[in-house]
């Protein structure tokens, strides 16, 4: 272009500069290159780091014998056929394995004969670990999705069994799905670790138009529930909250529920004991005894957590007690 100045370099100087630039590029990219003749004698090597410092000796940082044999066989095949080979190899390391892509290419002379082989080695450990992590995450998502669908199926079945009609079913089913979604949001926001019990209970009470700061009195331990426990205990809290807002203590402006938790010694670690208690008008004490709420509270939730539960409907009082084994939560 007009105005551009072209600087001519001496061929030898240009070649040296190109060589230095390529050496820097190899070093910065972590690429090792080895050139060998037809007898696999090393002619030159560049940027050879462990484990490529030697591919024939024994010692720390050197390739395992099995990998040396694989690469050697590939080189001999390239010399014989002239066709390139590509290998993926792994090398034991302190934190697992290091992974490498290895390309073996023939160096053809002017007449087309193979004069030697060029072996290029690139470490792909970070990429491989990302792929393995992604595969693990996808399997975990698949597993959790199946669990979630099983829970939804159970909710649909039990809701249908104890509903008075399609309208009643839809109202109850939507509420339970929304409860499940609320608990799932807590689990997802924690990167699938789970949810703190107090936050879970408060969220389920608050979803029903109750200010937890006035309507909920939470006392005791606040363990971190694993995802499965968070979803099922969240469902139990939803059933209790809905019943309380409709017929119990939370149906009155000055009403409140008490949730107390204790960690009790048990085989395999401390067990969580959770108690929901509230004052219920005598006229409504029997309302939920044969509804899905009591089935979920006494059967579905404890069975899903390998725990136990009791729902007591006493004159003027409702009390639900759930005992959960240690495998469902963390105390730290």
KALIN-V172538 format. One record per pair of residues at least 24 apart in sequence whose C-alpha atoms are under 7 Angstrom apart, sorted by the first residue. I is the first residue (numbers start at 1). J is the second residue. D is the distance in Angstrom with one decimal. If there is no record, write none. Layout:
BEGIN
I&J&D / I&J&D
END
This chain:
BEGIN
30&122&6.5 / 31&120&7.0 / 31&121&5.8 / 31&122&5.0 / 32&120&5.8 / 32&121&5.1 / 32&122&6.6 / 33&119&5.7 / 33&120&4.6 / 33&121&6.4 / 34&118&5.8 / 34&119&5.1 / 34&120&6.6 / 35&117&5.8 / 35&118&4.7 / 35&119&6.4 / 36&116&5.5 / 36&117&5.4 / 36&118&6.6 / 37&115&6.2 / 37&116&4.0 / 37&117&6.4 / 38&79&6.6 / 38&115&6.0 / 38&116&4.8 / 63&91&6.7 / 75&104&6.4 / 75&117&6.8 / 78&105&6.8 / 78&106&6.0 / 79&106&6.5 / 79&114&6.1 / 79&116&6.9 / 79&117&6.9 / 82&106&5.5 / 82&114&6.4 / 98&125&5.2 / 99&123&5.9 / 99&124&5.4 / 99&125&4.6 / 100&124&5.2 / 100&125&6.8 / 158&292&6.3 / 159&292&6.1 / 162&291&5.7 / 162&292&5.6 / 179&204&6.9 / 179&234&7.0 / 179&235&6.4 / 179&238&6.3 / 180&231&6.2 / 180&235&6.5 / 183&230&6.4 / 183&231&5.6 / 183&234&6.0 / 184&231&6.7 / 187&227&5.9 / 192&227&6.5 / 193&226&6.1 / 193&227&6.5 / 194&224&6.7 / 194&225&5.4 / 194&226&4.4 / 194&227&4.4 / 194&230&6.3 / 195&224&5.6 / 195&225&5.3 / 195&226&6.7 / 195&230&6.0 / 196&222&6.5 / 196&223&6.0 / 196&224&4.3 / 196&225&5.9 / 197&222&5.5 / 197&223&5.9 / 197&224&6.1 / 197&225&6.4 / 198&222&5.9 / 200&234&6.3 / 201&234&6.9 / 201&237&6.2 / 204&234&6.8 / 204&237&6.2 / 204&238&5.5 / 205&241&5.6 / 208&242&6.9 / 214&256&6.9 / 215&250&6.7 / 215&255&6.4 / 215&256&4.2 / 215&257&6.2 / 216&256&5.6 / 216&257&5.2 / 216&258&6.1 / 217&257&6.2 / 217&258&4.8 / 217&259&6.1 / 218&258&6.1 / 218&259&4.8 / 218&260&5.8 / 219&259&6.4 / 219&260&4.8 / 219&261&6.4 / 220&260&5.6 / 220&261&4.7 / 220&262&5.9 / 221&261&5.5 / 221&262&5.9 / 221&263&7.0 / 223&329&6.3 / 223&330&5.7 / 223&331&4.9 / 224&329&5.4 / 224&330&5.1 / 224&331&6.4 / 225&328&6.0 / 225&329&4.2 / 225&330&6.4 / 226&328&5.6 / 226&329&5.4 / 229&305&6.5 / 229&328&5.8 / 232&301&5.5 / 233&301&6.8 / 236&296&6.8 / 236&297&5.6 / 236&301&6.8 / 239&293&5.4 / 247&284&6.1 / 248&279&6.8 / 248&280&4.6 / 248&281&6.7 / 249&278&5.9 / 249&279&5.5 / 249&280&5.6 / 268&326&6.9 / 269&326&5.5 / 270&326&5.6 / 271&323&6.7 / 271&324&5.7 / 271&325&4.7 / 271&326&5.0 / 272&323&5.6 / 272&324&5.0 / 272&325&6.4 / 272&326&6.9 / 273&322&5.8 / 273&323&4.5 / 273&324&6.5 / 274&321&5.7 / 274&322&5.1 / 274&323&6.3 / 275&319&7.0 / 275&320&5.6 / 275&321&4.4 / 275&322&6.4 / 276&319&5.7 / 276&320&5.1 / 276&321&6.5 / 277&318&5.8 / 277&319&4.4 / 277&320&6.5 / 278&317&5.9 / 278&318&5.5 / 278&319&6.7 / 279&316&5.6 / 279&317&4.5 / 279&318&6.4 / 280&316&4.9 / 280&317&5.0 / 280&318&6.3 / 281&316&5.3 / 282&315&5.9 / 282&316&5.0 / 285&313&6.2 / 285&316&6.9
END
